[in-house]
Amino acid sequence: MSKSAIGSTEVRRAPASSKGWFVWMTGLWVIFFVLMQSGELDDLAAWIRDLPIVVELLVWLVFFPQVLATAVWTSDWSEGLRVTLVTLFAVVWTLVSVPRPKTRR
């Protein structure tokens, strides 16, 4: 082993920006599920659809996982498929957002 690897006690931490991103994503999912439970998700989907196309595209870009989940939830698909997909979206995007320490190159 190299000398620097033996004596290194450096603790790697996730950058603050990644922690902020995780909080942002988790918060958006909490809001999504609150709206879903209160039955207001249909109103939100209609509001997004009624936006001018450029603004709607911007909303899709900024809030992609939640808007995609909203589109799936308000679709005519079976309830089991909708629940499975929305849960999958929430879990995957949350796991992707978990802060990780920076790696050295």
Secondary structure, DSSP 8 states (H G I E B T S, - for coil): --HHHHH--------HHHHHHHHHHHHHHHHHHHHHHHT-HHHHHHHHHTS-HHHHHHHHHHTHHHHHHHHHHTSSS-HHHHHHHHHHHHHHHHHHHS-------
